[in-house]
């Protein structure tokens, strides 16, 4: 095992540690499955939560939406944090 542990505490399970690894980025773009092998991401060693680098996503969206902008398509929402709904109080 490596003495050095890179990465950060997992934001999802808060138990594991997210370390940089190469994985396959997969997402749905305009109804089509988009796969990019050997993408850099931080992956949790406990719950396998994967968080891709924002730079990768930005570059990706820039490439994709430079063409898609013709159709006036809005990019999908990225990591949503917090609840978007209000709690009912009866
Ligand atoms: Zn985790």
PDB file of the backbone (N, CA, C, O) and the ligand in Angstrom, with CONECT records:
HET     ZN  A 101       1
ATOM      1  N   UNK A   1       0.830  -1.206   0.000  1.00  0.00           N
ATOM      2  CA  UNK A   1       0.000   0.000   0.000  1.00  0.00           C
ATOM      3  C   UNK A   1       0.865   1.256   0.000  1.00  0.00           C
ATOM      4  O   UNK A   1       1.977   1.270   0.528  1.00  0.00           O
ATOM      5  N   UNK A   2       0.348   2.257  -0.578  1.00  0.00           N
ATOM      6  CA  UNK A   2       1.074   3.517  -0.614  1.00  0.00           C
ATOM      7  C   UNK A   2       0.960   4.244   0.720  1.00  0.00           C
ATOM      8  O   UNK A   2      -0.105   4.329   1.332  1.00  0.00           O
ATOM      9  N   UNK A   3       2.081   4.748   1.128  1.00  0.00           N
ATOM     10  CA  UNK A   3       2.062   5.518   2.366  1.00  0.00           C
ATOM     11  C   UNK A   3       1.360   6.844   2.140  1.00  0.00           C
ATOM     12  O   UNK A   3       0.662   7.359   3.014  1.00  0.00           O
ATOM     13  N   UNK A   4       1.562   7.379   0.954  1.00  0.00           N
ATOM     14  CA  UNK A   4       0.914   8.656   0.647  1.00  0.00           C
ATOM     15  C   UNK A   4      -0.509   8.404   0.182  1.00  0.00           C
ATOM     16  O   UNK A   4      -0.754   7.546  -0.666  1.00  0.00           O
ATOM     17  N   UNK A   5      -1.412   9.130   0.724  1.00  0.00           N
ATOM     18  CA  UNK A   5      -2.791   9.047   0.250  1.00  0.00           C
ATOM     19  C   UNK A   5      -3.184  10.410  -0.290  1.00  0.00           C
ATOM     20  O   UNK A   5      -3.296  11.395   0.440  1.00  0.00           O
ATOM     21  N   UNK A   6      -3.387  10.423  -1.581  1.00  0.00           N
ATOM     22  CA  UNK A   6      -3.800  11.667  -2.203  1.00  0.00           C
ATOM     23  C   UNK A   6      -5.311  11.721  -2.269  1.00  0.00           C
ATOM     24  O   UNK A   6      -5.998  10.710  -2.114  1.00  0.00           O
ATOM     25  N   UNK A   7      -5.800  12.889  -2.495  1.00  0.00           N
ATOM     26  CA  UNK A   7      -7.245  13.018  -2.623  1.00  0.00           C
ATOM     27  C   UNK A   7      -7.839  13.726  -1.420  1.00  0.00           C
ATOM     28  O   UNK A   7      -7.162  14.453  -0.691  1.00  0.00           O
ATOM     29  N   UNK A   8      -9.125  13.487  -1.241  1.00  0.00           N
ATOM     30  CA  UNK A   8      -9.851  14.188  -0.180  1.00  0.00           C
ATOM     31  C   UNK A   8     -10.976  13.304   0.338  1.00  0.00           C
ATOM     32  O   UNK A   8     -11.335  12.304  -0.283  1.00  0.00           O
ATOM     33  N   UNK A   9     -11.514  13.681   1.464  1.00  0.00           N
ATOM     34  CA  UNK A   9     -12.597  12.895   2.049  1.00  0.00           C
ATOM     35  C   UNK A   9     -13.806  12.902   1.129  1.00  0.00           C
ATOM     36  O   UNK A   9     -14.138  13.919   0.520  1.00  0.00           O
ATOM     37  N   UNK A  10     -14.452  11.760   1.038  1.00  0.00           N
ATOM     38  CA  UNK A  10     -15.589  11.619   0.139  1.00  0.00           C
ATOM     39  C   UNK A  10     -16.767  12.469   0.621  1.00  0.00           C
ATOM     40  O   UNK A  10     -17.174  12.367   1.779  1.00  0.00           O
ATOM     41  N   UNK A  11     -17.314  13.306  -0.262  1.00  0.00           N
ATOM     42  CA  UNK A  11     -18.444  14.154   0.116  1.00  0.00           C
ATOM     43  C   UNK A  11     -19.754  13.383   0.255  1.00  0.00           C
ATOM     44  O   UNK A  11     -20.712  13.884   0.844  1.00  0.00           O
ATOM     45  N   UNK A  12     -19.798  12.182  -0.279  1.00  0.00           N
ATOM     46  CA  UNK A  12     -21.051  11.433  -0.230  1.00  0.00           C
ATOM     47  C   UNK A  12     -21.147  10.582   1.028  1.00  0.00           C
ATOM     48  O   UNK A  12     -22.105  10.700   1.792  1.00  0.00           O
ATOM     49  N   UNK A  13     -20.159   9.729   1.242  1.00  0.00           N
ATOM     50  CA  UNK A  13     -20.245   8.829   2.392  1.00  0.00           C
ATOM     51  C   UNK A  13     -19.424   9.346   3.571  1.00  0.00           C
ATOM     52  O   UNK A  13     -19.594   8.889   4.701  1.00  0.00           O
ATOM     53  N   UNK A  14     -18.546  10.288   3.306  1.00  0.00           N
ATOM     54  CA  UNK A  14     -17.693  10.919   4.328  1.00  0.00           C
ATOM     55  C   UNK A  14     -16.805   9.914   5.054  1.00  0.00           C
ATOM     56  O   UNK A  14     -16.155  10.256   6.042  1.00  0.00           O
ATOM     57  N   UNK A  15     -16.779   8.696   4.574  1.00  0.00           N
ATOM     58  CA  UNK A  15     -15.950   7.679   5.203  1.00  0.00           C
ATOM     59  C   UNK A  15     -14.742   7.379   4.326  1.00  0.00           C
ATOM     60  O   UNK A  15     -13.609   7.306   4.800  1.00  0.00           O
ATOM     61  N   UNK A  16     -15.011   7.210   3.055  1.00  0.00           N
ATOM     62  CA  UNK A  16     -13.960   6.859   2.123  1.00  0.00           C
ATOM     63  C   UNK A  16     -13.128   8.055   1.721  1.00  0.00           C
ATOM     64  O   UNK A  16     -13.309   9.169   2.212  1.00  0.00           O
ATOM     65  N   UNK A  17     -12.212   7.787   0.812  1.00  0.00           N
ATOM     66  CA  UNK A  17     -11.317   8.834   0.351  1.00  0.00           C
ATOM     67  C   UNK A  17     -11.335   8.836  -1.167  1.00  0.00           C
ATOM     68  O   UNK A  17     -11.188   7.790  -1.798  1.00  0.00           O
ATOM     69  N   UNK A  18     -11.515  10.009  -1.749  1.00  0.00           N
ATOM     70  CA  UNK A  18     -11.534  10.137  -3.196  1.00  0.00           C
ATOM     71  C   UNK A  18     -10.114  10.342  -3.698  1.00  0.00           C
ATOM     72  O   UNK A  18      -9.449  11.316  -3.344  1.00  0.00           O
ATOM     73  N   UNK A  19      -9.664   9.420  -4.520  1.00  0.00           N
ATOM     74  CA  UNK A  19      -8.313   9.494  -5.064  1.00  0.00           C
ATOM     75  C   UNK A  19      -8.379   9.578  -6.577  1.00  0.00           C
ATOM     76  O   UNK A  19      -9.275   9.007  -7.199  1.00  0.00           O
ATOM     77  N   UNK A  20      -7.422  10.296  -7.175  1.00  0.00           N
ATOM     78  CA  UNK A  20      -7.426  10.448  -8.630  1.00  0.00           C
ATOM     79  C   UNK A  20      -7.159   9.134  -9.334  1.00  0.00           C
ATOM     80  O   UNK A  20      -6.194   8.431  -9.036  1.00  0.00           O
ATOM     81  N   UNK A  21      -8.028   8.819 -10.270  1.00  0.00           N
ATOM     82  CA  UNK A  21      -7.893   7.599 -11.051  1.00  0.00           C
ATOM     83  C   UNK A  21      -8.388   7.843 -12.459  1.00  0.00           C
ATOM     84  O   UNK A  21      -9.074   8.828 -12.731  1.00  0.00           O
ATOM     85  N   UNK A  22      -8.034   6.937 -13.348  1.00  0.00           N
ATOM     86  CA  UNK A  22      -8.546   7.005 -14.709  1.00  0.00           C
ATOM     87  C   UNK A  22      -9.769   6.115 -14.798  1.00  0.00           C
ATOM     88  O   UNK A  22      -9.737   4.952 -14.396  1.00  0.00           O
ATOM     89  N   UNK A  23     -10.838   6.666 -15.323  1.00  0.00           N
ATOM     90  CA  UNK A  23     -12.065   5.895 -15.457  1.00  0.00           C
ATOM     91  C   UNK A  23     -12.774   6.332 -16.719  1.00  0.00           C
ATOM     92  O   UNK A  23     -12.283   7.185 -17.458  1.00  0.00           O
ATOM     93  N   UNK A  24     -13.911   5.753 -16.959  1.00  0.00           N
ATOM     94  CA  UNK A  24     -14.673   6.111 -18.150  1.00  0.00           C
ATOM     95  C   UNK A  24     -15.785   7.080 -17.777  1.00  0.00           C
ATOM     96  O   UNK A  24     -16.646   6.779 -16.950  1.00  0.00           O
ATOM     97  N   UNK A  25     -15.747   8.232 -18.398  1.00  0.00           N
ATOM     98  CA  UNK A  25     -16.799   9.206 -18.177  1.00  0.00           C
ATOM     99  C   UNK A  25     -17.985   8.829 -19.046  1.00  0.00           C
ATOM    100  O   UNK A  25     -17.846   8.646 -20.256  1.00  0.00           O
ATOM    101  N   UNK A  26     -19.145   8.714 -18.431  1.00  0.00           N
ATOM    102  CA  UNK A  26     -20.339   8.358 -19.188  1.00  0.00           C
ATOM    103  C   UNK A  26     -21.469   9.310 -18.824  1.00  0.00           C
ATOM    104  O   UNK A  26     -21.734   9.562 -17.649  1.00  0.00           O
ATOM    105  N   UNK A  27     -22.116   9.824 -19.828  1.00  0.00           N
ATOM    106  CA  UNK A  27     -23.235  10.730 -19.593  1.00  0.00           C
ATOM    107  C   UNK A  27     -24.157  10.681 -20.805  1.00  0.00           C
ATOM    108  O   UNK A  27     -23.789  10.174 -21.865  1.00  0.00           O
ATOM    109  N   UNK A  28     -25.338  11.208 -20.629  1.00  0.00           N
ATOM    110  CA  UNK A  28     -26.278  11.250 -21.741  1.00  0.00           C
ATOM    111  C   UNK A  28     -26.296  12.656 -22.310  1.00  0.00           C
ATOM    112  O   UNK A  28     -26.561  13.628 -21.602  1.00  0.00           O
ATOM    113  N   UNK A  29     -26.014  12.746 -23.577  1.00  0.00           N
ATOM    114  CA  UNK A  29     -25.980  14.034 -24.244  1.00  0.00           C
ATOM    115  C   UNK A  29     -26.979  14.031 -25.380  1.00  0.00           C
ATOM    116  O   UNK A  29     -26.811  13.308 -26.362  1.00  0.00           O
ATOM    117  N   UNK A  30     -28.008  14.831 -25.248  1.00  0.00           N
ATOM    118  CA  UNK A  30     -29.058  14.917 -26.262  1.00  0.00           C
ATOM    119  C   UNK A  30     -29.594  13.542 -26.640  1.00  0.00           C
ATOM    120  O   UNK A  30     -29.769  13.221 -27.815  1.00  0.00           O
ATOM    121  N   UNK A  31     -29.846  12.751 -25.624  1.00  0.00           N
ATOM    122  CA  UNK A  31     -30.462  11.452 -25.830  1.00  0.00           C
ATOM    123  C   UNK A  31     -29.505  10.371 -26.283  1.00  0.00           C
ATOM    124  O   UNK A  31     -29.917   9.243 -26.555  1.00  0.00           O
ATOM    125  N   UNK A  32     -28.217  10.714 -26.367  1.00  0.00           N
ATOM    126  CA  UNK A  32     -27.252   9.703 -26.774  1.00  0.00           C
ATOM    127  C   UNK A  32     -26.241   9.496 -25.669  1.00  0.00           C
ATOM    128  O   UNK A  32     -25.858  10.422 -24.954  1.00  0.00           O
ATOM    129  N   UNK A  33     -25.824   8.251 -25.555  1.00  0.00           N
ATOM    130  CA  UNK A  33     -24.846   7.927 -24.526  1.00  0.00           C
ATOM    131  C   UNK A  33     -23.467   8.389 -24.958  1.00  0.00           C
ATOM    132  O   UNK A  33     -22.997   8.089 -26.055  1.00  0.00           O
ATOM    133  N   UNK A  34     -22.841   9.124 -24.067  1.00  0.00           N
ATOM    134  CA  UNK A  34     -21.522   9.670 -24.364  1.00  0.00           C
ATOM    135  C   UNK A  34     -20.514   9.012 -23.440  1.00  0.00           C
ATOM    136  O   UNK A  34     -20.653   9.086 -22.219  1.00  0.00           O
ATOM    137  N   UNK A  35     -19.504   8.371 -24.002  1.00  0.00           N
ATOM    138  CA  UNK A  35     -18.490   7.698 -23.204  1.00  0.00           C
ATOM    139  C   UNK A  35     -17.103   8.214 -23.557  1.00  0.00           C
ATOM    140  O   UNK A  35     -16.737   8.291 -24.730  1.00  0.00           O
ATOM    141  N   UNK A  36     -16.352   8.558 -22.551  1.00  0.00           N
ATOM    142  CA  UNK A  36     -14.978   9.001 -22.772  1.00  0.00           C
ATOM    143  C   UNK A  36     -14.048   8.196 -21.874  1.00  0.00           C
ATOM    144  O   UNK A  36     -13.975   8.437 -20.669  1.00  0.00           O
ATOM    145  N   UNK A  37     -13.342   7.244 -22.462  1.00  0.00           N
ATOM    146  CA  UNK A  37     -12.444   6.410 -21.662  1.00  0.00           C
ATOM    147  C   UNK A  37     -11.227   7.184 -21.174  1.00  0.00           C
ATOM    148  O   UNK A  37     -10.858   8.217 -21.733  1.00  0.00           O
ATOM    149  N   UNK A  38     -10.623   6.665 -20.129  1.00  0.00           N
ATOM    150  CA  UNK A  38      -9.394   7.247 -19.577  1.00  0.00           C
ATOM    151  C   UNK A  38      -9.571   8.696 -19.165  1.00  0.00           C
ATOM    152  O   UNK A  38      -8.694   9.534 -19.374  1.00  0.00           O
ATOM    153  N   UNK A  39     -10.718   8.972 -18.580  1.00  0.00           N
ATOM    154  CA  UNK A  39     -10.932  10.310 -18.056  1.00  0.00           C
ATOM    155  C   UNK A  39     -10.472  10.362 -16.608  1.00  0.00           C
ATOM    156  O   UNK A  39     -10.553   9.379 -15.872  1.00  0.00           O
ATOM    157  N   UNK A  40      -9.998  11.507 -16.230  1.00  0.00           N
ATOM    158  CA  UNK A  40      -9.469  11.661 -14.881  1.00  0.00           C
ATOM    159  C   UNK A  40     -10.602  12.003 -13.919  1.00  0.00           C
ATOM    160  O   UNK A  40     -11.381  12.926 -14.157  1.00  0.00           O
ATOM    161  N   UNK A  41     -10.677  11.253 -12.845  1.00  0.00           N
ATOM    162  CA  UNK A  41     -11.733  11.514 -11.876  1.00  0.00           C
ATOM    163  C   UNK A  41     -11.248  11.131 -10.488  1.00  0.00           C
ATOM    164  O   UNK A  41     -10.310  10.350 -10.328  1.00  0.00           O
ATOM    165  N   UNK A  42     -11.906  11.697  -9.498  1.00  0.00           N
ATOM    166  CA  UNK A  42     -11.616  11.327  -8.122  1.00  0.00           C
ATOM    167  C   UNK A  42     -12.669  10.319  -7.679  1.00  0.00           C
ATOM    168  O   UNK A  42     -13.862  10.618  -7.644  1.00  0.00           O
ATOM    169  N   UNK A  43     -12.212   9.141  -7.347  1.00  0.00           N
ATOM    170  CA  UNK A  43     -13.143   8.061  -7.036  1.00  0.00           C
ATOM    171  C   UNK A  43     -12.982   7.617  -5.592  1.00  0.00           C
ATOM    172  O   UNK A  43     -11.873   7.395  -5.107  1.00  0.00           O
ATOM    173  N   UNK A  44     -14.110   7.495  -4.925  1.00  0.00           N
ATOM    174  CA  UNK A  44     -14.118   7.068  -3.530  1.00  0.00           C
ATOM    175  C   UNK A  44     -13.812   5.576  -3.445  1.00  0.00           C
ATOM    176  O   UNK A  44     -14.318   4.777  -4.233  1.00  0.00           O
ATOM    177  N   UNK A  45     -12.983   5.221  -2.482  1.00  0.00           N
ATOM    178  CA  UNK A  45     -12.612   3.810  -2.360  1.00  0.00           C
ATOM    179  C   UNK A  45     -13.634   3.024  -1.551  1.00  0.00           C
ATOM    180  O   UNK A  45     -13.505   1.809  -1.400  1.00  0.00           O
ATOM    181  N   UNK A  46     -14.634   3.697  -1.039  1.00  0.00           N
ATOM    182  CA  UNK A  46     -15.653   2.997  -0.260  1.00  0.00           C
ATOM    183  C   UNK A  46     -16.961   2.886  -1.036  1.00  0.00           C
ATOM    184  O   UNK A  46     -17.471   1.785  -1.245  1.00  0.00           O
ATOM    185  N   UNK A  47     -17.503   4.023  -1.461  1.00  0.00           N
ATOM    186  CA  UNK A  47     -18.812   3.984  -2.128  1.00  0.00           C
ATOM    187  C   UNK A  47     -18.671   4.152  -3.645  1.00  0.00           C
ATOM    188  O   UNK A  47     -19.664   4.125  -4.372  1.00  0.00           O
ATOM    189  N   UNK A  48     -17.443   4.323  -4.111  1.00  0.00           N
ATOM    190  CA  UNK A  48     -17.164   4.440  -5.556  1.00  0.00           C
ATOM    191  C   UNK A  48     -17.822   5.663  -6.194  1.00  0.00           C
ATOM    192  O   UNK A  48     -18.083   5.691  -7.397  1.00  0.00           O
ATOM    193  N   UNK A  49     -18.077   6.652  -5.377  1.00  0.00           N
ATOM    194  CA  UNK A  49     -18.548   7.931  -5.903  1.00  0.00           C
ATOM    195  C   UNK A  49     -17.444   8.536  -6.763  1.00  0.00           C
ATOM    196  O   UNK A  49     -16.284   8.599  -6.355  1.00  0.00           O
ATOM    197  N   UNK A  50     -17.825   8.980  -7.957  1.00  0.00           N
ATOM    198  CA  UNK A  50     -16.829   9.532  -8.877  1.00  0.00           C
ATOM    199  C   UNK A  50     -17.129  10.998  -9.145  1.00  0.00           C
ATOM    200  O   UNK A  50     -18.244  11.372  -9.510  1.00  0.00           O
ATOM    201  N   UNK A  51     -16.122  11.797  -8.958  1.00  0.00           N
ATOM    202  CA  UNK A  51     -16.280  13.213  -9.240  1.00  0.00           C
ATOM    203  C   UNK A  51     -15.228  13.610 -10.270  1.00  0.00           C
ATOM    204  O   UNK A  51     -14.023  13.516 -10.038  1.00  0.00           O
ATOM    205  N   UNK A  52     -15.732  14.055 -11.408  1.00  0.00           N
ATOM    206  CA  UNK A  52     -14.819  14.413 -12.485  1.00  0.00           C
ATOM    207  C   UNK A  52     -14.341  15.842 -12.311  1.00  0.00           C
ATOM    208  O   UNK A  52     -15.015  16.686 -11.722  1.00  0.00           O
ATOM    209  N   UNK A  53     -13.169  16.077 -12.839  1.00  0.00           N
ATOM    210  CA  UNK A  53     -12.599  17.402 -12.704  1.00  0.00           C
ATOM    211  C   UNK A  53     -13.426  18.410 -13.493  1.00  0.00           C
ATOM    212  O   UNK A  53     -13.821  18.147 -14.628  1.00  0.00           O
ATOM    213  N   UNK A  54     -13.682  19.549 -12.894  1.00  0.00           N
ATOM    214  CA  UNK A  54     -14.489  20.578 -13.562  1.00  0.00           C
ATOM    215  C   UNK A  54     -13.869  21.013 -14.885  1.00  0.00           C
ATOM    216  O   UNK A  54     -14.579  21.374 -15.824  1.00  0.00           O
ATOM    217  N   UNK A  55     -12.563  20.977 -14.948  1.00  0.00           N
ATOM    218  CA  UNK A  55     -11.901  21.387 -16.185  1.00  0.00           C
ATOM    219  C   UNK A  55     -12.264  20.454 -17.335  1.00  0.00           C
ATOM    220  O   UNK A  55     -12.450  20.879 -18.475  1.00  0.00           O
ATOM    221  N   UNK A  56     -12.358  19.173 -16.999  1.00  0.00           N
ATOM    222  CA  UNK A  56     -12.746  18.201 -18.017  1.00  0.00           C
ATOM    223  C   UNK A  56     -14.162  18.485 -18.496  1.00  0.00           C
ATOM    224  O   UNK A  56     -14.432  18.489 -19.697  1.00  0.00           O
ATOM    225  N   UNK A  57     -15.058  18.722 -17.553  1.00  0.00           N
ATOM    226  CA  UNK A  57     -16.453  18.970 -17.917  1.00  0.00           C
ATOM    227  C   UNK A  57     -16.580  20.269 -18.713  1.00  0.00           C
ATOM    228  O   UNK A  57     -17.323  20.338 -19.692  1.00  0.00           O
ATOM    229  N   UNK A  58     -15.857  21.280 -18.286  1.00  0.00           N
ATOM    230  CA  UNK A  58     -15.932  22.553 -18.994  1.00  0.00           C
ATOM    231  C   UNK A  58     -15.464  22.394 -20.434  1.00  0.00           C
ATOM    232  O   UNK A  58     -16.105  22.877 -21.368  1.00  0.00           O
ATOM    233  N   UNK A  59     -14.335  21.710 -20.600  1.00  0.00           N
ATOM    234  CA  UNK A  59     -13.802  21.497 -21.942  1.00  0.00           C
ATOM    235  C   UNK A  59     -14.782  20.686 -22.775  1.00  0.00           C
ATOM    236  O   UNK A  59     -14.972  20.929 -23.967  1.00  0.00           O
ATOM    237  N   UNK A  60     -15.391  19.726 -22.115  1.00  0.00           N
ATOM    238  CA  UNK A  60     -16.340  18.853 -22.794  1.00  0.00           C
ATOM    239  C   UNK A  60     -17.553  19.640 -23.270  1.00  0.00           C
ATOM    240  O   UNK A  60     -17.951  19.555 -24.432  1.00  0.00           O
ATOM    241  N   UNK A  61     -18.126  20.398 -22.365  1.00  0.00           N
ATOM    242  CA  UNK A  61     -19.317  21.161 -22.729  1.00  0.00           C
ATOM    243  C   UNK A  61     -18.999  22.204 -23.793  1.00  0.00           C
ATOM    244  O   UNK A  61     -19.801  22.455 -24.693  1.00  0.00           O
ATOM    245  N   UNK A  62     -17.841  22.796 -23.680  1.00  0.00           N
ATOM    246  CA  UNK A  62     -17.467  23.795 -24.679  1.00  0.00           C
ATOM    247  C   UNK A  62     -17.411  23.180 -26.067  1.00  0.00           C
ATOM    248  O   UNK A  62     -17.869  23.771 -27.045  1.00  0.00           O
ATOM    249  N   UNK A  63     -16.843  21.982 -26.135  1.00  0.00           N
ATOM    250  CA  UNK A  63     -16.753  21.285 -27.414  1.00  0.00           C
ATOM    251  C   UNK A  63     -18.145  20.938 -27.936  1.00  0.00           C
ATOM    252  O   UNK A  63     -18.488  21.210 -29.087  1.00  0.00           O
ATOM    253  N   UNK A  64     -18.927  20.333 -27.057  1.00  0.00           N
ATOM    254  CA  UNK A  64     -20.236  19.843 -27.479  1.00  0.00           C
ATOM    255  C   UNK A  64     -21.186  20.986 -27.813  1.00  0.00           C
ATOM    256  O   UNK A  64     -21.876  20.958 -28.832  1.00  0.00           O
ATOM    257  N   UNK A  65     -21.213  21.976 -26.955  1.00  0.00           N
ATOM    258  CA  UNK A  65     -22.236  23.002 -27.107  1.00  0.00           C
ATOM    259  C   UNK A  65     -21.844  24.092 -28.082  1.00  0.00           C
ATOM    260  O   UNK A  65     -22.650  24.968 -28.397  1.00  0.00           O
ATOM    261  N   UNK A  66     -20.611  24.045 -28.562  1.00  0.00           N
ATOM    262  CA  UNK A  66     -20.261  24.983 -29.621  1.00  0.00           C
ATOM    263  C   UNK A  66     -21.074  24.647 -30.866  1.00  0.00           C
ATOM    264  O   UNK A  66     -21.393  25.518 -31.674  1.00  0.00           O
ATOM    265  N   UNK A  67     -21.400  23.370 -31.000  1.00  0.00           N
ATOM    266  CA  UNK A  67     -22.249  22.956 -32.111  1.00  0.00           C
ATOM    267  C   UNK A  67     -23.717  22.972 -31.709  1.00  0.00           C
ATOM    268  O   UNK A  67     -24.590  23.390 -32.470  1.00  0.00           O
ATOM    269  N   UNK A  68     -23.957  22.508 -30.501  1.00  0.00           N
ATOM    270  CA  UNK A  68     -25.338  22.396 -30.042  1.00  0.00           C
ATOM    271  C   UNK A  68     -25.977  23.765 -29.847  1.00  0.00           C
ATOM    272  O   UNK A  68     -27.202  23.884 -29.817  1.00  0.00           O
ATOM    273  N   UNK A  69     -25.161  24.780 -29.716  1.00  0.00           N
ATOM    274  CA  UNK A  69     -25.685  26.121 -29.480  1.00  0.00           C
ATOM    275  C   UNK A  69     -26.569  26.564 -30.641  1.00  0.00           C
ATOM    276  O   UNK A  69     -27.401  27.458 -30.494  1.00  0.00           O
ATOM    277  N   UNK A  70     -26.382  25.940 -31.774  1.00  0.00           N
ATOM    278  CA  UNK A  70     -27.204  26.265 -32.926  1.00  0.00           C
ATOM    279  C   UNK A  70     -28.660  25.950 -32.648  1.00  0.00           C
ATOM    280  O   UNK A  70     -29.573  26.609 -33.145  1.00  0.00           O
ATOM    281  N   UNK A  71     -28.844  24.925 -31.843  1.00  0.00           N
ATOM    282  CA  UNK A  71     -30.208  24.510 -31.528  1.00  0.00           C
ATOM    283  C   UNK A  71     -30.704  25.143 -30.226  1.00  0.00           C
ATOM    284  O   UNK A  71     -31.783  24.824 -29.726  1.00  0.00           O
ATOM    285  N   UNK A  72     -29.904  26.024 -29.711  1.00  0.00           N
ATOM    286  CA  UNK A  72     -30.285  26.721 -28.484  1.00  0.00           C
ATOM    287  C   UNK A  72     -30.586  25.726 -27.356  1.00  0.00           C
ATOM    288  O   UNK A  72     -31.639  25.774 -26.720  1.00  0.00           O
ATOM    289  N   UNK A  73     -29.633  24.836 -27.137  1.00  0.00           N
ATOM    290  CA  UNK A  73     -29.799  23.827 -26.098  1.00  0.00           C
ATOM    291  C   UNK A  73     -29.083  24.292 -24.834  1.00  0.00           C
ATOM    292  O   UNK A  73     -27.968  24.813 -24.879  1.00  0.00           O
ATOM    293  N   UNK A  74     -29.739  24.094 -23.741  1.00  0.00           N
ATOM    294  CA  UNK A  74     -29.117  24.471 -22.483  1.00  0.00           C
ATOM    295  C   UNK A  74     -28.357  23.282 -21.918  1.00  0.00           C
ATOM    296  O   UNK A  74     -28.814  22.143 -22.014  1.00  0.00           O
ATOM    297  N   UNK A  75     -27.213  23.543 -21.338  1.00  0.00           N
ATOM    298  CA  UNK A  75     -26.458  22.445 -20.734  1.00  0.00           C
ATOM    299  C   UNK A  75     -27.204  21.879 -19.535  1.00  0.00           C
ATOM    300  O   UNK A  75     -27.917  22.603 -18.840  1.00  0.00           O
ATOM    301  N   UNK A  76     -27.037  20.590 -19.299  1.00  0.00           N
ATOM    302  CA  UNK A  76     -27.714  19.961 -18.166  1.00  0.00           C
ATOM    303  C   UNK A  76     -27.155  20.470 -16.849  1.00  0.00           C
ATOM    304  O   UNK A  76     -26.004  20.898 -16.766  1.00  0.00           O
ATOM    305  N   UNK A  77     -27.968  20.416 -15.855  1.00  0.00           N
ATOM    306  CA  UNK A  77     -27.527  20.876 -14.546  1.00  0.00           C
ATOM    307  C   UNK A  77     -26.437  19.961 -14.022  1.00  0.00           C
ATOM    308  O   UNK A  77     -26.533  18.737 -14.109  1.00  0.00           O
ATOM    309  N   UNK A  78     -25.426  20.563 -13.491  1.00  0.00           N
ATOM    310  CA  UNK A  78     -24.360  19.768 -12.915  1.00  0.00           C
ATOM    311  C   UNK A  78     -24.681  19.526 -11.446  1.00  0.00           C
ATOM    312  O   UNK A  78     -25.826  19.661 -11.014  1.00  0.00           O
ATOM    313  N   UNK A  79     -23.682  19.177 -10.712  1.00  0.00           N
ATOM    314  CA  UNK A  79     -23.903  18.770  -9.326  1.00  0.00           C
ATOM    315  C   UNK A  79     -24.876  19.693  -8.595  1.00  0.00           C
ATOM    316  O   UNK A  79     -24.587  20.862  -8.339  1.00  0.00           O
ATOM    317  N   UNK A  80     -25.996  19.147  -8.279  1.00  0.00           N
ATOM    318  CA  UNK A  80     -26.952  19.911  -7.504  1.00  0.00           C
ATOM    319  C   UNK A  80     -26.688  19.685  -6.023  1.00  0.00           C
ATOM    320  O   UNK A  80     -26.521  18.558  -5.557  1.00  0.00           O
ATOM    321  N   UNK A  81     -26.658  20.744  -5.341  1.00  0.00           N
ATOM    322  CA  UNK A  81     -26.459  20.613  -3.899  1.00  0.00           C
ATOM    323  C   UNK A  81     -27.637  21.237  -3.177  1.00  0.00           C
ATOM    324  O   UNK A  81     -28.140  22.289  -3.572  1.00  0.00           O
ATOM    325  N   UNK A  82     -28.059  20.596  -2.146  1.00  0.00           N
ATOM    326  CA  UNK A  82     -29.180  21.113  -1.390  1.00  0.00           C
ATOM    327  C   UNK A  82     -30.478  20.705  -2.041  1.00  0.00           C
ATOM    328  O   UNK A  82     -30.495  20.213  -3.169  1.00  0.00           O
ATOM    329  N   UNK A  83     -31.544  20.908  -1.340  1.00  0.00           N
ATOM    330  CA  UNK A  83     -32.843  20.513  -1.854  1.00  0.00           C
ATOM    331  C   UNK A  83     -33.453  21.642  -2.643  1.00  0.00           C
ATOM    332  O   UNK A  83     -33.389  22.802  -2.238  1.00  0.00           O
ATOM    333  N   UNK A  84     -34.046  21.303  -3.773  1.00  0.00           N
ATOM    334  CA  UNK A  84     -34.647  22.314  -4.615  1.00  0.00           C
ATOM    335  C   UNK A  84     -36.139  22.461  -4.301  1.00  0.00           C
ATOM    336  O   UNK A  84     -36.850  23.268  -4.901  1.00  0.00           O
ATOM    337  N   UNK A  85     -36.572  21.667  -3.360  1.00  0.00           N
ATOM    338  CA  UNK A  85     -37.979  21.740  -2.996  1.00  0.00           C
ATOM    339  C   UNK A  85     -38.099  22.232  -1.555  1.00  0.00           C
ATOM    340  O   UNK A  85     -37.201  22.029  -0.737  1.00  0.00           O
ATOM    341  N   UNK A  86     -39.200  22.867  -1.268  1.00  0.00           N
ATOM    342  CA  UNK A  86     -39.410  23.350   0.086  1.00  0.00           C
ATOM    343  C   UNK A  86     -40.177  22.317   0.900  1.00  0.00           C
ATOM    344  O   UNK A  86     -41.047  21.616   0.384  1.00  0.00           O
ATOM    345  N   UNK A  87     -39.844  22.241   2.143  1.00  0.00           N
ATOM    346  CA  UNK A  87     -40.509  21.259   2.986  1.00  0.00           C
ATOM    347  C   UNK A  87     -41.909  21.730   3.333  1.00  0.00           C
ATOM    348  O   UNK A  87     -42.117  22.847   3.807  1.00  0.00           O
ATOM    349  N   UNK A  88     -42.857  20.848   3.083  1.00  0.00           N
ATOM    350  CA  UNK A  88     -44.237  21.217   3.364  1.00  0.00           C
ATOM    351  C   UNK A  88     -44.473  21.338   4.870  1.00  0.00           C
ATOM    352  O   UNK A  88     -43.927  20.583   5.675  1.00  0.00           O
ATOM    353  N   UNK A  89     -45.275  22.279   5.202  1.00  0.00           N
ATOM    354  CA  UNK A  89     -45.553  22.483   6.631  1.00  0.00           C
ATOM    355  C   UNK A  89     -47.059  22.415   6.892  1.00  0.00           C
ATOM    356  O   UNK A  89     -47.593  23.086   7.776  1.00  0.00           O
ATOM    357  N   UNK A  90     -47.719  21.583   6.092  1.00  0.00           N
ATOM    358  CA  UNK A  90     -49.110  21.365   6.375  1.00  0.00           C
ATOM    359  C   UNK A  90     -49.990  22.431   5.958  1.00  0.00           C
ATOM    360  O   UNK A  90     -51.202  22.343   6.155  1.00  0.00           O
TER     361      UNK A  90
HETATM  362 ZN    ZN A 101     -17.626   7.591  -0.563  1.00  0.00          ZN
END
